[in-house]
Every structure is written in structure tokens, then in C-alpha cells.
């Protein structure tokens, strides 16, 4: 299945606590569940002001 990168602008992302990052991730995974079971989150990268999420999906 193809891999995709979603770039999310989140000012101050690099300063978020582990708990805050986990809350952001859980919200994203909830959205994915609504879109369908064929979309799967793999991992994310956090920078100062952005989060890059790597997913696999059919399209």
C-alpha cells in the first residue's frame, strides 16, 4: 500500500509535553477510524511548529 505524509501546522509543537503529543495523536487516530479501517498511521515526526504524520492508505 502507498505511504503518505500529512503535514500539520501546530505552533509550538516542539514544546508540547509527551501527554499533549499523545492527545494530538489520539485525536488523529480517531479521525482515521472514521475514514475507514484501510488507513493506518505508522509514525510521526515533531518539529518546532509542525507535525509530520506517515500513513499507509489505498489512495
CHARMM internal coordinates of N, CA and C (Angstrom, degrees):
IC EDIT
DIST 1 N 1 CA 1.4405
DIST 1 CA 1 C 1.5362
ANGL 1 N 1 CA 1 C 109.20
DIST 1 C 2 N 1.3332
ANGL 1 CA 1 C 2 N 117.72
DIHE 1 N 1 CA 1 C 2 N 144.27
DIST 2 N 2 CA 1.4703
ANGL 1 C 2 N 2 CA 120.45
DIHE 1 CA 1 C 2 N 2 CA -179.83
DIST 2 CA 2 C 1.5261
ANGL 2 N 2 CA 2 C 112.48
DIHE 1 C 2 N 2 CA 2 C -66.49
DIST 2 C 3 N 1.3347
ANGL 2 CA 2 C 3 N 114.79
DIHE 2 N 2 CA 2 C 3 N 152.08
DIST 3 N 3 CA 1.4606
ANGL 2 C 3 N 3 CA 121.35
DIHE 2 CA 2 C 3 N 3 CA 175.77
DIST 3 CA 3 C 1.5225
ANGL 3 N 3 CA 3 C 108.73
DIHE 2 C 3 N 3 CA 3 C -103.01
DIST 3 C 4 N 1.3332
ANGL 3 CA 3 C 4 N 115.41
DIHE 3 N 3 CA 3 C 4 N 145.75
DIST 4 N 4 CA 1.4546
ANGL 3 C 4 N 4 CA 121.77
DIHE 3 CA 3 C 4 N 4 CA 179.73
DIST 4 CA 4 C 1.5253
ANGL 4 N 4 CA 4 C 109.53
DIHE 3 C 4 N 4 CA 4 C -131.94
DIST 4 C 5 N 1.3350
ANGL 4 CA 4 C 5 N 115.24
DIHE 4 N 4 CA 4 C 5 N 151.81
DIST 5 N 5 CA 1.4549
ANGL 4 C 5 N 5 CA 121.56
DIHE 4 CA 4 C 5 N 5 CA 175.09
DIST 5 CA 5 C 1.5276
ANGL 5 N 5 CA 5 C 107.61
DIHE 4 C 5 N 5 CA 5 C -115.25
DIST 5 C 6 N 1.3202
ANGL 5 CA 5 C 6 N 115.76
DIHE 5 N 5 CA 5 C 6 N 129.58
DIST 6 N 6 CA 1.4543
ANGL 5 C 6 N 6 CA 121.03
DIHE 5 CA 5 C 6 N 6 CA 173.74
DIST 6 CA 6 C 1.5178
ANGL 6 N 6 CA 6 C 106.80
DIHE 5 C 6 N 6 CA 6 C -112.16
DIST 6 C 7 N 1.3214
ANGL 6 CA 6 C 7 N 115.54
DIHE 6 N 6 CA 6 C 7 N 123.35
DIST 7 N 7 CA 1.4576
ANGL 6 C 7 N 7 CA 122.19
DIHE 6 CA 6 C 7 N 7 CA 179.83
DIST 7 CA 7 C 1.5230
ANGL 7 N 7 CA 7 C 108.27
DIHE 6 C 7 N 7 CA 7 C -97.65
DIST 7 C 8 N 1.3184
ANGL 7 CA 7 C 8 N 116.48
DIHE 7 N 7 CA 7 C 8 N 120.08
DIST 8 N 8 CA 1.4626
ANGL 7 C 8 N 8 CA 121.59
DIHE 7 CA 7 C 8 N 8 CA -179.53
DIST 8 CA 8 C 1.5142
ANGL 8 N 8 CA 8 C 109.31
DIHE 7 C 8 N 8 CA 8 C -114.91
DIST 8 C 9 N 1.3297
ANGL 8 CA 8 C 9 N 116.04
DIHE 8 N 8 CA 8 C 9 N 122.26
DIST 9 N 9 CA 1.4483
ANGL 8 C 9 N 9 CA 120.21
DIHE 8 CA 8 C 9 N 9 CA 177.02
DIST 9 CA 9 C 1.5280
ANGL 9 N 9 CA 9 C 108.57
DIHE 8 C 9 N 9 CA 9 C -80.71
DIST 9 C 10 N 1.3111
ANGL 9 CA 9 C 10 N 116.17
DIHE 9 N 9 CA 9 C 10 N 124.08
DIST 10 N 10 CA 1.4575
ANGL 9 C 10 N 10 CA 122.06
DIHE 9 CA 9 C 10 N 10 CA -178.27
DIST 10 CA 10 C 1.5297
ANGL 10 N 10 CA 10 C 107.48
DIHE 9 C 10 N 10 CA 10 C -144.73
DIST 10 C 11 N 1.3480
ANGL 10 CA 10 C 11 N 116.63
DIHE 10 N 10 CA 10 C 11 N 91.19
DIST 11 N 11 CA 1.4605
ANGL 10 C 11 N 11 CA 119.65
DIHE 10 CA 10 C 11 N 11 CA -178.21
DIST 11 CA 11 C 1.5338
ANGL 11 N 11 CA 11 C 111.33
DIHE 10 C 11 N 11 CA 11 C -52.00
DIST 11 C 12 N 1.3173
ANGL 11 CA 11 C 12 N 115.65
DIHE 11 N 11 CA 11 C 12 N 130.94
DIST 12 N 12 CA 1.4553
ANGL 11 C 12 N 12 CA 120.88
DIHE 11 CA 11 C 12 N 12 CA 179.66
DIST 12 CA 12 C 1.5144
ANGL 12 N 12 CA 12 C 114.76
DIHE 11 C 12 N 12 CA 12 C 80.12
DIST 12 C 13 N 1.3138
ANGL 12 CA 12 C 13 N 117.73
DIHE 12 N 12 CA 12 C 13 N 12.47
DIST 13 N 13 CA 1.4708
ANGL 12 C 13 N 13 CA 121.26
DIHE 12 CA 12 C 13 N 13 CA -177.45
DIST 13 CA 13 C 1.5194
ANGL 13 N 13 CA 13 C 111.96
DIHE 12 C 13 N 13 CA 13 C -54.85
DIST 13 C 14 N 1.3128
ANGL 13 CA 13 C 14 N 117.17
DIHE 13 N 13 CA 13 C 14 N -37.90
DIST 14 N 14 CA 1.4525
ANGL 13 C 14 N 14 CA 120.97
DIHE 13 CA 13 C 14 N 14 CA -178.29
DIST 14 CA 14 C 1.5189
ANGL 14 N 14 CA 14 C 113.55
DIHE 13 C 14 N 14 CA 14 C -68.58
DIST 14 C 15 N 1.3154
ANGL 14 CA 14 C 15 N 117.35
DIHE 14 N 14 CA 14 C 15 N -14.14
DIST 15 N 15 CA 1.4578
ANGL 14 C 15 N 15 CA 121.85
DIHE 14 CA 14 C 15 N 15 CA -179.24
DIST 15 CA 15 C 1.5304
ANGL 15 N 15 CA 15 C 112.44
DIHE 14 C 15 N 15 CA 15 C -101.22
DIST 15 C 16 N 1.3400
ANGL 15 CA 15 C 16 N 117.53
DIHE 15 N 15 CA 15 C 16 N -1.25
DIST 16 N 16 CA 1.4594
ANGL 15 C 16 N 16 CA 120.68
DIHE 15 CA 15 C 16 N 16 CA -178.19
DIST 16 CA 16 C 1.5284
ANGL 16 N 16 CA 16 C 110.92
DIHE 15 C 16 N 16 CA 16 C -69.75
DIST 16 C 17 N 1.3091
ANGL 16 CA 16 C 17 N 115.07
DIHE 16 N 16 CA 16 C 17 N 148.03
DIST 17 N 17 CA 1.4666
ANGL 16 C 17 N 17 CA 120.26
DIHE 16 CA 16 C 17 N 17 CA 176.31
DIST 17 CA 17 C 1.5310
ANGL 17 N 17 CA 17 C 109.13
DIHE 16 C 17 N 17 CA 17 C -74.72
DIST 17 C 18 N 1.3117
ANGL 17 CA 17 C 18 N 116.18
DIHE 17 N 17 CA 17 C 18 N 166.24
DIST 18 N 18 CA 1.4679
ANGL 17 C 18 N 18 CA 120.41
DIHE 17 CA 17 C 18 N 18 CA 176.07
DIST 18 CA 18 C 1.5222
ANGL 18 N 18 CA 18 C 110.76
DIHE 17 C 18 N 18 CA 18 C -58.15
DIST 18 C 19 N 1.3328
ANGL 18 CA 18 C 19 N 117.03
DIHE 18 N 18 CA 18 C 19 N -38.08
DIST 19 N 19 CA 1.4702
ANGL 18 C 19 N 19 CA 120.96
DIHE 18 CA 18 C 19 N 19 CA 179.13
DIST 19 CA 19 C 1.5197
ANGL 19 N 19 CA 19 C 110.65
DIHE 18 C 19 N 19 CA 19 C -64.14
DIST 19 C 20 N 1.3369
ANGL 19 CA 19 C 20 N 117.24
DIHE 19 N 19 CA 19 C 20 N -42.60
DIST 20 N 20 CA 1.4593
ANGL 19 C 20 N 20 CA 120.70
DIHE 19 CA 19 C 20 N 20 CA 179.66
DIST 20 CA 20 C 1.5255
ANGL 20 N 20 CA 20 C 111.15
DIHE 19 C 20 N 20 CA 20 C -64.66
DIST 20 C 21 N 1.3203
ANGL 20 CA 20 C 21 N 116.41
DIHE 20 N 20 CA 20 C 21 N -42.01
DIST 21 N 21 CA 1.4712
ANGL 20 C 21 N 21 CA 120.45
DIHE 20 CA 20 C 21 N 21 CA 178.04
DIST 21 CA 21 C 1.5280
ANGL 21 N 21 CA 21 C 109.69
DIHE 20 C 21 N 21 CA 21 C -62.54
DIST 21 C 22 N 1.3080
ANGL 21 CA 21 C 22 N 117.25
DIHE 21 N 21 CA 21 C 22 N -41.16
DIST 22 N 22 CA 1.4580
ANGL 21 C 22 N 22 CA 120.82
DIHE 21 CA 21 C 22 N 22 CA 178.95
DIST 22 CA 22 C 1.5267
ANGL 22 N 22 CA 22 C 110.71
DIHE 21 C 22 N 22 CA 22 C -63.05
DIST 22 C 23 N 1.3273
ANGL 22 CA 22 C 23 N 117.88
DIHE 22 N 22 CA 22 C 23 N -40.46
DIST 23 N 23 CA 1.4707
ANGL 22 C 23 N 23 CA 121.58
DIHE 22 CA 22 C 23 N 23 CA 178.99
DIST 23 CA 23 C 1.5290
ANGL 23 N 23 CA 23 C 110.73
DIHE 22 C 23 N 23 CA 23 C -63.95
DIST 23 C 24 N 1.3297
ANGL 23 CA 23 C 24 N 117.16
DIHE 23 N 23 CA 23 C 24 N -42.33
DIST 24 N 24 CA 1.4651
ANGL 23 C 24 N 24 CA 121.17
DIHE 23 CA 23 C 24 N 24 CA 176.89
DIST 24 CA 24 C 1.5269
ANGL 24 N 24 CA 24 C 109.65
DIHE 23 C 24 N 24 CA 24 C -61.51
DIST 24 C 25 N 1.3229
ANGL 24 CA 24 C 25 N 117.12
DIHE 24 N 24 CA 24 C 25 N -43.72
DIST 25 N 25 CA 1.4681
ANGL 24 C 25 N 25 CA 121.86
DIHE 24 CA 24 C 25 N 25 CA -179.61
DIST 25 CA 25 C 1.5232
ANGL 25 N 25 CA 25 C 111.66
DIHE 24 C 25 N 25 CA 25 C -63.52
DIST 25 C 26 N 1.3216
ANGL 25 CA 25 C 26 N 116.93
DIHE 25 N 25 CA 25 C 26 N -42.21
DIST 26 N 26 CA 1.4584
ANGL 25 C 26 N 26 CA 120.46
DIHE 25 CA 25 C 26 N 26 CA -179.69
DIST 26 CA 26 C 1.5240
ANGL 26 N 26 CA 26 C 110.91
DIHE 25 C 26 N 26 CA 26 C -63.91
DIST 26 C 27 N 1.3205
ANGL 26 CA 26 C 27 N 117.12
DIHE 26 N 26 CA 26 C 27 N -39.46
DIST 27 N 27 CA 1.4659
ANGL 26 C 27 N 27 CA 120.22
DIHE 26 CA 26 C 27 N 27 CA 177.99
DIST 27 CA 27 C 1.5283
ANGL 27 N 27 CA 27 C 110.15
DIHE 26 C 27 N 27 CA 27 C -63.32
DIST 27 C 28 N 1.3290
ANGL 27 CA 27 C 28 N 116.64
DIHE 27 N 27 CA 27 C 28 N -44.42
DIST 28 N 28 CA 1.4655
ANGL 27 C 28 N 28 CA 120.89
DIHE 27 CA 27 C 28 N 28 CA 178.50
DIST 28 CA 28 C 1.5281
ANGL 28 N 28 CA 28 C 111.59
DIHE 27 C 28 N 28 CA 28 C -61.20
DIST 28 C 29 N 1.3077
ANGL 28 CA 28 C 29 N 116.80
DIHE 28 N 28 CA 28 C 29 N -43.25
DIST 29 N 29 CA 1.4684
ANGL 28 C 29 N 29 CA 120.49
DIHE 28 CA 28 C 29 N 29 CA 179.80
DIST 29 CA 29 C 1.5268
ANGL 29 N 29 CA 29 C 110.73
DIHE 28 C 29 N 29 CA 29 C -64.92
DIST 29 C 30 N 1.3340
ANGL 29 CA 29 C 30 N 117.30
DIHE 29 N 29 CA 29 C 30 N -33.44
DIST 30 N 30 CA 1.4617
ANGL 29 C 30 N 30 CA 120.74
DIHE 29 CA 29 C 30 N 30 CA 176.00
DIST 30 CA 30 C 1.5185
ANGL 30 N 30 CA 30 C 111.75
DIHE 29 C 30 N 30 CA 30 C -64.08
DIST 30 C 31 N 1.3195
ANGL 30 CA 30 C 31 N 116.50
DIHE 30 N 30 CA 30 C 31 N -40.79
DIST 31 N 31 CA 1.4662
ANGL 30 C 31 N 31 CA 121.06
DIHE 30 CA 30 C 31 N 31 CA 177.06
DIST 31 CA 31 C 1.5234
ANGL 31 N 31 CA 31 C 109.61
DIHE 30 C 31 N 31 CA 31 C -63.50
DIST 31 C 32 N 1.3341
ANGL 31 CA 31 C 32 N 116.80
DIHE 31 N 31 CA 31 C 32 N -42.14
DIST 32 N 32 CA 1.4670
ANGL 31 C 32 N 32 CA 120.49
DIHE 31 CA 31 C 32 N 32 CA 179.14
DIST 32 CA 32 C 1.5235
ANGL 32 N 32 CA 32 C 111.79
DIHE 31 C 32 N 32 CA 32 C -61.39
DIST 32 C 33 N 1.3214
ANGL 32 CA 32 C 33 N 117.12
DIHE 32 N 32 CA 32 C 33 N -41.14
DIST 33 N 33 CA 1.4678
ANGL 32 C 33 N 33 CA 120.65
DIHE 32 CA 32 C 33 N 33 CA 179.13
DIST 33 CA 33 C 1.5198
ANGL 33 N 33 CA 33 C 110.65
DIHE 32 C 33 N 33 CA 33 C -60.13
DIST 33 C 34 N 1.3363
ANGL 33 CA 33 C 34 N 116.84
DIHE 33 N 33 CA 33 C 34 N -36.82
DIST 34 N 34 CA 1.4641
ANGL 33 C 34 N 34 CA 120.75
DIHE 33 CA 33 C 34 N 34 CA 178.27
DIST 34 CA 34 C 1.5270
ANGL 34 N 34 CA 34 C 111.68
DIHE 33 C 34 N 34 CA 34 C -68.56
DIST 34 C 35 N 1.3236
ANGL 34 CA 34 C 35 N 116.89
DIHE 34 N 34 CA 34 C 35 N -32.51
DIST 35 N 35 CA 1.4651
ANGL 34 C 35 N 35 CA 121.01
DIHE 34 CA 34 C 35 N 35 CA -179.49
DIST 35 CA 35 C 1.5218
ANGL 35 N 35 CA 35 C 112.56
DIHE 34 C 35 N 35 CA 35 C -75.24
DIST 35 C 36 N 1.3088
ANGL 35 CA 35 C 36 N 117.31
DIHE 35 N 35 CA 35 C 36 N -24.15
DIST 36 N 36 CA 1.4579
ANGL 35 C 36 N 36 CA 120.04
DIHE 35 CA 35 C 36 N 36 CA 177.43
DIST 36 CA 36 C 1.5070
ANGL 36 N 36 CA 36 C 113.08
DIHE 35 C 36 N 36 CA 36 C 137.01
DIST 36 C 37 N 1.3284
ANGL 36 CA 36 C 37 N 115.65
DIHE 36 N 36 CA 36 C 37 N 154.94
DIST 37 N 37 CA 1.4679
ANGL 36 C 37 N 37 CA 120.99
DIHE 36 CA 36 C 37 N 37 CA -175.44
DIST 37 CA 37 C 1.5290
ANGL 37 N 37 CA 37 C 114.13
DIHE 36 C 37 N 37 CA 37 C -72.08
DIST 37 C 38 N 1.3231
ANGL 37 CA 37 C 38 N 117.91
DIHE 37 N 37 CA 37 C 38 N -12.69
DIST 38 N 38 CA 1.4640
ANGL 37 C 38 N 38 CA 119.37
DIHE 37 CA 37 C 38 N 38 CA -177.47
DIST 38 CA 38 C 1.5302
ANGL 38 N 38 CA 38 C 112.43
DIHE 37 C 38 N 38 CA 38 C -80.40
DIST 38 C 39 N 1.3396
ANGL 38 CA 38 C 39 N 117.96
DIHE 38 N 38 CA 38 C 39 N -9.09
DIST 39 N 39 CA 1.4595
ANGL 38 C 39 N 39 CA 121.95
DIHE 38 CA 38 C 39 N 39 CA 178.11
DIST 39 CA 39 C 1.5175
ANGL 39 N 39 CA 39 C 108.46
DIHE 38 C 39 N 39 CA 39 C -96.60
DIST 39 C 40 N 1.3327
ANGL 39 CA 39 C 40 N 116.22
DIHE 39 N 39 CA 39 C 40 N 128.23
DIST 40 N 40 CA 1.4649
ANGL 39 C 40 N 40 CA 120.27
DIHE 39 CA 39 C 40 N 40 CA -175.66
DIST 40 CA 40 C 1.5197
ANGL 40 N 40 CA 40 C 110.78
DIHE 39 C 40 N 40 CA 40 C -132.81
DIST 40 C 41 N 1.3233
ANGL 40 CA 40 C 41 N 115.96
DIHE 40 N 40 CA 40 C 41 N 128.07
DIST 41 N 41 CA 1.4523
ANGL 40 C 41 N 41 CA 122.15
DIHE 40 CA 40 C 41 N 41 CA 175.14
DIST 41 CA 41 C 1.5198
ANGL 41 N 41 CA 41 C 108.44
DIHE 40 C 41 N 41 CA 41 C -76.93
DIST 41 C 42 N 1.3388
ANGL 41 CA 41 C 42 N 117.19
DIHE 41 N 41 CA 41 C 42 N 136.34
DIST 42 N 42 CA 1.4610
ANGL 41 C 42 N 42 CA 121.44
DIHE 41 CA 41 C 42 N 42 CA 178.11
DIST 42 CA 42 C 1.5199
ANGL 42 N 42 CA 42 C 111.41
DIHE 41 C 42 N 42 CA 42 C -103.56
DIST 42 C 43 N 1.3446
ANGL 42 CA 42 C 43 N 116.41
DIHE 42 N 42 CA 42 C 43 N -56.57
DIST 43 N 43 CA 1.4611
ANGL 42 C 43 N 43 CA 120.64
DIHE 42 CA 42 C 43 N 43 CA 178.60
DIST 43 CA 43 C 1.5250
ANGL 43 N 43 CA 43 C 109.45
DIHE 42 C 43 N 43 CA 43 C -166.99
DIST 43 C 44 N 1.3183
ANGL 43 CA 43 C 44 N 115.26
DIHE 43 N 43 CA 43 C 44 N 171.35
DIST 44 N 44 CA 1.4615
ANGL 43 C 44 N 44 CA 120.95
DIHE 43 CA 43 C 44 N 44 CA -179.36
DIST 44 CA 44 C 1.5225
ANGL 44 N 44 CA 44 C 110.13
DIHE 43 C 44 N 44 CA 44 C -134.74
DIST 44 C 45 N 1.3208
ANGL 44 CA 44 C 45 N 114.29
DIHE 44 N 44 CA 44 C 45 N 157.84
DIST 45 N 45 CA 1.4616
ANGL 44 C 45 N 45 CA 122.74
DIHE 44 CA 44 C 45 N 45 CA 174.78
DIST 45 CA 45 C 1.5206
ANGL 45 N 45 CA 45 C 107.35
DIHE 44 C 45 N 45 CA 45 C -122.93
DIST 45 C 46 N 1.3132
ANGL 45 CA 45 C 46 N 117.31
DIHE 45 N 45 CA 45 C 46 N 134.60
DIST 46 N 46 CA 1.4605
ANGL 45 C 46 N 46 CA 122.22
DIHE 45 CA 45 C 46 N 46 CA -179.25
DIST 46 CA 46 C 1.5242
ANGL 46 N 46 CA 46 C 108.72
DIHE 45 C 46 N 46 CA 46 C -111.45
DIST 46 C 47 N 1.3373
ANGL 46 CA 46 C 47 N 116.04
DIHE 46 N 46 CA 46 C 47 N 128.81
DIST 47 N 47 CA 1.4619
ANGL 46 C 47 N 47 CA 121.83
DIHE 46 CA 46 C 47 N 47 CA 173.93
DIST 47 CA 47 C 1.5293
ANGL 47 N 47 CA 47 C 107.52
DIHE 46 C 47 N 47 CA 47 C -116.15
DIST 47 C 48 N 1.3124
ANGL 47 CA 47 C 48 N 116.79
DIHE 47 N 47 CA 47 C 48 N -172.62
DIST 48 N 48 CA 1.4646
ANGL 47 C 48 N 48 CA 120.05
DIHE 47 CA 47 C 48 N 48 CA -177.12
DIST 48 CA 48 C 1.5264
ANGL 48 N 48 CA 48 C 113.10
DIHE 47 C 48 N 48 CA 48 C -55.01
DIST 48 C 49 N 1.3278
ANGL 48 CA 48 C 49 N 117.19
DIHE 48 N 48 CA 48 C 49 N -44.49
DIST 49 N 49 CA 1.4584
ANGL 48 C 49 N 49 CA 120.79
DIHE 48 CA 48 C 49 N 49 CA -173.68
DIST 49 CA 49 C 1.5241
ANGL 49 N 49 CA 49 C 114.55
DIHE 48 C 49 N 49 CA 49 C -130.84
DIST 49 C 50 N 1.3162
ANGL 49 CA 49 C 50 N 117.19
DIHE 49 N 49 CA 49 C 50 N 13.77
DIST 50 N 50 CA 1.4697
ANGL 49 C 50 N 50 CA 120.33
DIHE 49 CA 49 C 50 N 50 CA -178.80
DIST 50 CA 50 C 1.5158
ANGL 50 N 50 CA 50 C 111.02
DIHE 49 C 50 N 50 CA 50 C -146.36
DIST 50 C 51 N 1.3226
ANGL 50 CA 50 C 51 N 113.88
DIHE 50 N 50 CA 50 C 51 N 158.21
DIST 51 N 51 CA 1.4650
ANGL 50 C 51 N 51 CA 121.42
DIHE 50 CA 50 C 51 N 51 CA 171.36
DIST 51 CA 51 C 1.5245
ANGL 51 N 51 CA 51 C 106.33
DIHE 50 C 51 N 51 CA 51 C -126.11
DIST 51 C 52 N 1.3149
ANGL 51 CA 51 C 52 N 116.50
DIHE 51 N 51 CA 51 C 52 N 129.38
DIST 52 N 52 CA 1.4617
ANGL 51 C 52 N 52 CA 122.62
DIHE 51 CA 51 C 52 N 52 CA 177.50
DIST 52 CA 52 C 1.5217
ANGL 52 N 52 CA 52 C 107.40
DIHE 51 C 52 N 52 CA 52 C -108.05
DIST 52 C 53 N 1.3236
ANGL 52 CA 52 C 53 N 116.20
DIHE 52 N 52 CA 52 C 53 N 120.72
DIST 53 N 53 CA 1.4635
ANGL 52 C 53 N 53 CA 121.37
DIHE 52 CA 52 C 53 N 53 CA -177.39
DIST 53 CA 53 C 1.5219
ANGL 53 N 53 CA 53 C 109.17
DIHE 52 C 53 N 53 CA 53 C -110.39
DIST 53 C 54 N 1.3181
ANGL 53 CA 53 C 54 N 116.30
DIHE 53 N 53 CA 53 C 54 N 132.86
DIST 54 N 54 CA 1.4552
ANGL 53 C 54 N 54 CA 122.87
DIHE 53 CA 53 C 54 N 54 CA 179.90
DIST 54 CA 54 C 1.5243
ANGL 54 N 54 CA 54 C 108.38
DIHE 53 C 54 N 54 CA 54 C -103.42
DIST 54 C 55 N 1.3231
ANGL 54 CA 54 C 55 N 115.49
DIHE 54 N 54 CA 54 C 55 N 127.59
DIST 55 N 55 CA 1.4582
ANGL 54 C 55 N 55 CA 122.35
DIHE 54 CA 54 C 55 N 55 CA -177.59
DIST 55 CA 55 C 1.5263
ANGL 55 N 55 CA 55 C 110.24
DIHE 54 C 55 N 55 CA 55 C -129.96
DIST 55 C 56 N 1.3112
ANGL 55 CA 55 C 56 N 116.27
DIHE 55 N 55 CA 55 C 56 N 157.66
DIST 56 N 56 CA 1.4589
ANGL 55 C 56 N 56 CA 121.50
DIHE 55 CA 55 C 56 N 56 CA 165.19
DIST 56 CA 56 C 1.5239
ANGL 56 N 56 CA 56 C 106.22
DIHE 55 C 56 N 56 CA 56 C -114.73
DIST 56 C 57 N 1.3240
ANGL 56 CA 56 C 57 N 114.83
DIHE 56 N 56 CA 56 C 57 N 140.68
DIST 57 N 57 CA 1.4692
ANGL 56 C 57 N 57 CA 121.31
DIHE 56 CA 56 C 57 N 57 CA -179.20
DIST 57 CA 57 C 1.5213
ANGL 57 N 57 CA 57 C 108.88
DIHE 56 C 57 N 57 CA 57 C -160.81
DIST 57 C 58 N 1.3147
ANGL 57 CA 57 C 58 N 116.91
DIHE 57 N 57 CA 57 C 58 N 157.19
DIST 58 N 58 CA 1.4628
ANGL 57 C 58 N 58 CA 119.13
DIHE 57 CA 57 C 58 N 58 CA -178.67
DIST 58 CA 58 C 1.5238
ANGL 58 N 58 CA 58 C 112.57
DIHE 57 C 58 N 58 CA 58 C -67.60
DIST 58 C 59 N 1.3323
ANGL 58 CA 58 C 59 N 117.95
DIHE 58 N 58 CA 58 C 59 N -28.56
DIST 59 N 59 CA 1.4697
ANGL 58 C 59 N 59 CA 120.61
DIHE 58 CA 58 C 59 N 59 CA 178.45
DIST 59 CA 59 C 1.5180
ANGL 59 N 59 CA 59 C 110.12
DIHE 58 C 59 N 59 CA 59 C -159.95
END
COOR INIT
IC SEED 1 N 1 CA 1 C
IC BUILD
